[in-house]
Amino acid sequence: MAEKGVDFQIATEYPWERSDALMDMNRAGQTPVLTGERVAPIPDSMAICEYFEETVEKVPLMGSGPAARAEVRRLTAWFDQKFYAEAVNLLLAERMYKRIVLKAPPDSAALRVAAKGVAQHLDYLEYLLGERRWLAGSSFSLADIAAVAQLSVADYLSGVDWRGFPDTKTWYATVKSRRSVRALLPERMQGLSPPAHYDKLDF
């Protein structure tokens, strides 16, 4: 929405609390959900992104042509689903949920699995960026947004070892320098601080 110049406000919801407000908007009890006076609640990040892609012409983020759009959708799903399931979700469970909600220590075996998952996905990012300027091709797209969203969570939770992934590190720093992403870097999880390099554009 920031890339497209759409004004918005963020309301915090914790999916594990399954509040009445969230359940009324999305029976799946998941975030994000788009709400507003002019639109019925729209759950799911991809559905929300495609809604704005179809209603706001400024800054197209899906590529040009069926093949390009298919590649954007493929990679967006890859990072939103596969990267999240194999790495980010584990880091959230062990380094955020256990600490803040359960007041329990992380499981070292689970963290090793998460570290392996992060490394495998960084390797794939390195492969993509060895052939392309941006993840899905020659232009910045929803694929880059999806990837940086997942990667920044992993990075915030000290789950990323950047050594050996120079192209991905450069791409990550470039995306972080965009105004839409840069505005998010000062935000902090209550009770959980990121590593020192997290909000630095050159690290």
C-alpha positions, -999 to 999 in steps of 0.1 A, spaced: 0 0 0 29 24 8 45 15 -26 12 25 -43 7 56 -22 -24 43 -5 -31 58 30 -37 32 57 -37 26 94 -25 -6 111 -45 -22 139 -27 -49 160 -43 -83 163 -28 -114 179 -41 -144 160 -36 -167 189 -61 -147 210 -88 -152 183 -106 -120 192 -143 -115 183 -133 -86 160 -108 -107 141 -131 -137 138 -159 -115 125 -136 -102 98 -120 -136 89 -134 -169 101 -100 -185 96 -88 -163 125 -57 -152 106 -41 -119 97 -38 -98 77 -73 -85 69 -81 -54 49 -111 -34 62 -125 -1 52 -157 19 46 -156 12 9 -147 -25 9 -159 -56 27 -132 -73 48 -106 -90 26 -84 -116 43 -51 -130 30 -21 -110 20 -21 -120 -17 -58 -113 -21 -52 -79 -5 -23 -72 -28 -41 -82 -59 -71 -60 -49 -48 -30 -49 -31 -41 -80 -64 -41 -98 -78 -9 -82 -47 14 -81 -28 18 -114 2 36 -98 34 14 -94 24 -19 -110 38 -48 -89 27 -79 -108 48 -77 -139 38 -73 -175 21 -102 -193 8 -136 -182 42 -153 -179 56 -124 -158 25 -123 -135 27 -161 -131 63 -159 -120 54 -131 -95 26 -153 -81 48 -184 -79 76 -166 -60 52 -148 -37 36 -181 -28 70 -196 -23 81 -170 3 47 -166 19 41 -203 23 73 -224 19 99 -200 34 74 -192 62 67 -228 70 102 -241 68 120 -213 86 101 -181 98 73 -199 116 99 -219 136 118 -188 146 86 -170 156 75 -200 177 109 -204 194 122 -168 197 90 -148 200 60 -169 211 78 -190 237 96 -159 251 67 -134 252 37 -156 256 49 -188 273 78 -173 291 98 -204 281 133 -210 266 136 -219 229 143 -254 218 178 -256 203 169 -285 180 141 -264 165 164 -235 161 189 -256 142 161 -268 118 151 -231 113 187 -221 106 190 -249 80 157 -237 64 169 -201 63 202 -211 47 184 -232 20 162 -203 11 190 -178 11 208 -202 -14 177 -200 -36 176 -162 -34 213 -162 -43 205 -183 -74 176 -161 -85 196 -129 -80 225 -143 -99 203 -142 -131 179 -113 -124 180 -78 -111 149 -84 -90 135 -118 -78 109 -122 -105 127 -104 -133 137 -69 -144 113 -49 -121 105 -47 -84 74 -67 -77 52 -84 -50 77 -113 -50 104 -89 -36 79 -76 -10 69 -111 1 105 -122 3 117 -92 23 87 -94 46 96 -130 56 133 -124 56 131 -93 78 112 -112 104 138 -139 104 165 -112 106 148 -94 135 148 -127 154 185 -131 148 179 -160 125 199 -150 94 236 -156 89 245 -134 59 279 -148 53 282 -164 19 252 -147 3 266 -114 -11 239 -109 -38 211 -116 -14 226 -92 12 229 -65 -14 193 -70 -26 181 -70 10 199 -37 17 185 -22 -15 149 -32 -7 153 -19 29 163 15 15 130 19 -3 108 44 16 80 19 21 103 -6 39 125 20 56 95 34 75 90 0 91 125 -5 104 122 15 137 92 -6 148 99 -30 176 82 -61 191 74 -54 228 99 -72 249 120 -84 220 148 -64 204 165 -71 170 202 -74 164 222 -42 160 224 -44 122 186 -48 117 177 -12 109 209 -3 92 207 1 54 244 -6 50 254 -36 72 
